[in-house]
Amino acid sequence: MRSLFLLLCSGNAAFATTAYIADTNAHEVYWVDTATNIAIAVVQPTPPFTQPFALVATPDGSSVYVADEGSSGDQGEVFWIDTNTHIATPIDQPTPRFFDPVALAVAAKSGGSTSVYVGDIGSSNVYWIDTTTKLATAITQPTSPFANPQVMVSTPDGSAVYVGDSGSSQVYWIDTATNIATAITQPTPPFMEPVALVVTPDGSAVYVADLGQSGDSGSIYWIDTNTKVATVITSGDTSFQEPVSLAVASDGSAVYVGDQGTSTVYWIDTTTHVSTRITGEMPPFLEPVALVATPKGSATSDVYVADHSNSGESGQVYWIDTITHVPTTIMQPTLNFIDPISLAVTPDGTAIYVGDAGSNDVYWIDTTTHLATAIAQPTPPFQYPNAIAMSSVPSLNNTPRSYRRPSNFRPGTR
């Protein structure tokens, strides 16, 4: 699915939070001050953005990295944006070069160093970028090589990055101290098309959403990060068909699964690994393609659902109380949701940002009132806001300001 971090400091410093929005059709990356909700396009770098697809912010809030697929005939790029100046700079091309980077994860290691990991489905490589030197290096191919590394997630302590590869039908883990990649031993049934990953807050487990392949139903697995053993979820309601999105409750008690095949959201108890279908939403879920949970310490403990429209119906955004698992529809804003596909939450949990590919708008939702408001269109306007990331840094004037989904999966496709 992409990680955001709350930066803590001593004293009474507040935090300035900025939302960064990647728009593949506008060929732009925008930044939004969440205190004013005014959107501004990042000045085009050289070479320019062509199809910015995924974003990730560093833990200190100083940089945002952009994976740009390139367009037809063009090779991809990775950029970094200085969040103080909003200036974007391309990462020097490694060997082999970037071709179609679509996935990003950031690993903040215990020694203080930070690396950004890049999954590239064009070169069939995974790279790591030193955030100090901005040098990118390809990771040595594992015994079962990468083919289509399209989703990534880092453990909270930064010691490992997990990679879902739909081409090799594998999940890998990368030791970030050595940058050695190893395939997880295939479970029963085996991985086929892993398209979403999420890690529990304590780092003890990684959950995998697997689409299956043509004619096969999808599955959900959990990986014990100590033993690296993967186990399929078999208890409870496991009528998964096309699970495409995951989120974990802030206390780690439950993982939520969006399934566009069954038009359902499920919740899985992370202690018993029993899956339960969520019911009672009105109107019914259609294609829940993006999920995001409010972070620990928020006033509320909720999961938000972006429901992709199908068959001409308008999409919706829902919120699910993680205590009761009851879903509630967000009231349509003045500019209606049509095809919401991307979500992010501020580090303090006070606001959710929604990218809508149908209305070509970005909205923010107050998590207390659950009211949604469209952000005024920037110049040039939004056209397909497919990924959102949050960067949070200490505010010098101590004015409080109001956190993926890394859009690594294209809704409605297999």
KAZI-V902723 format. One line per field, one symbol per residue. phi: phi as a letter, one per 20 degrees, with the letter a starting at -180 (. if undefined). psi: psi as a letter, one per 20 degrees, with the letter a starting at -180 (. if undefined). burial: + if it has 16 or more other ideal C-beta (glycine too) atoms within 10 Angstrom, else -. A space follows every 50 residues. Layout:
BEGIN
phi: ???
psi: ???
burial: ???
END
This chain:
BEGIN
phi: ..cdceedbemdfecedcedcecfeelcddccfffdldecffgffcfffc cfdccbdfgemebcdcedfmdgndefbcdcdffedmeecffgfecfffcb fcccbddeeffoeccddceceeelcddcdffeemedcffgffgeffcbfd cbbdfgemebcdcecfeelcddcdfffdledcffgffcffgcbfcbcbdf gemebddcecfmcgndffbdccdffeemedcffcenedefccfcbcbdgf emfbddceceeelbddcdffeemeecfecnfcffgdcfebcbdffgnffc dcddcedffblneffccccdffeemeeceffgfgegfcbfccbbcfgeme bddcddeeelcddcdffeemedcffgfecfffcbfebccdcccgefelef ce...feecegndc
psi: .oqqqopqrrbkpappppppppohhilqpqqooihhkpppppppaorrqg mphqqqqqhijhqpqpooirapiqqrqpqqpoigikpppqpppaoqrpgm piqqqpoorhiiqpqpqppoigilqpqqpoigikppppppprgoqqgmni qqqqqhjjiqpqppoigilqpqqpoihikpppppppaorrqgmpiqqqqq hijhqpqpppiarpiqqrqpqqpoigikpppqpiqbollqgmpiqqqpqh jjhqpqppoigilqpqqppigikppppprjqprqqfnnipqqqqrpiqhq nrpqpoopqqkjqqrrpqqppigikpqppppprgoqpgmpiqqqqqhiji qppppoigilrpqqpoigikpppppppaorrqhmniqpqpppqpphjkop q...pomipoqjr.
burial: +++++++-------++++++++++-+++++++-+--+-+-++--+---++ ++++++++++++++++++++----+++++++-+--+-+-++--+--++++ ++++++++-----++++++++++++++++-+--+-+-++--+--++-+++ +++++--+++++++++-+++++++-+--+-+-++--+---++++++++++ --++++++++++----+++++++-+--+-+-++--+++-+++++++++++ -+++++++++++++++++-+--+-+-++--+---+++++++++++--+-- +++++++++----+++++++-+--+-+-++--+-+-++++++++++++++ +++++++++++++++-+--+-+-++--+---+-++++++++++------- +++++++++++---
END
